[in-house]
């Protein structure tokens, strides 16, 4: 093909796993239109930004990227996808006149038609309608990870958390049938995948439109598909988290013993202002039944610090909840007002320095908790799906444990994609380091005394 006629694209993705997976589906769709993926913005004829609106900073980053592109490469076609596209609509064309295409997250099915309109010479093409009652699925998804695959099971959200834009940007809940999900899993196994992650804004409110399976039953069915070694799921709204999910984890070894359960605040009064449908006590009861599992389930969470009106006492309740639960990981942020949300109008008088102090305090405390939890892993042997070379040291291999620890170890270059056992020798707050245990024998496991010596020295 004449290089001049070559159609190329690059997608930069912001935000959550749902956005990452949407970009994989958009990339697949673009390939069906004759576009080839390239490795950088510079090489691409059509540049897409898949945007995130969950915090102000993430949304503003897109406008800054668009500004740079306008100055450096005004000839490129530019598309904006995702939550900020949905939220800003035609305002994008005013703030960033180099944008040719704006597509909201409920309109991706219409992408082929919209891209052709841009190709035909239309300067400003937009679709932010939300009248589609299906999840966005394509026949071809260009998966970014070679061993771990995402599957959407539900999109949108019917809740009205006061800080969250998702119900406005992604629309109401739409679940895919469990049969469709299982067919996807079978296709992924045929393609060589052994780990899948079921995705949704709130997977716990999954409703099989054909009424065949509850969410817990779907988890069990996916875990039993021959060839599947690991199943993860996210995100779980605590209000819909039921004991049957823990029972499914107990019954199916392929279900990873890791649950992401965003608490947002440890104070019942803040939770009520946030319009979360649970109290601190109800949340802790859910944690208690997760803790009763014989499989030692790791729990991670999200926390919003300095939600409007948060008092010192309410903040301390968050700290005490974080200490009581002992999260393996926590994503925490200072509250930032988002358009269309109820909390946007709430009075917020707390000085910025105090907000930062609270966030730093919480993050320091969480860091200590993570360090302590990770130290408990020393001496244990964990199963690791090997991803590839470590980003920090190319002589080291890196992978993930079932509970989502990054595990580093030395081993042969042939291991990526395989499951191996690693005995843990050293720990940090987020990562573990260990020794590969050869599948045929345990000869290279260090005796316990040696392990102790190594861990005390680091
Ligand atoms: S449950 Fe609340 S925080 Fe989660 S997506 Fe829905 S509205 Fe947003």
Boltz pocket constraint, residues with backbone or C-beta under 6 A from the ligand:
constraints:
  - pocket:
      binder: B
      contacts: [[A, 156], [A, 157], [A, 158], [A, 159], [A, 160], [A, 161], [A, 164], [A, 165], [A, 166], [A, 167], [A, 201], [A, 202], [A, 237]]
      max_distance: 6.0
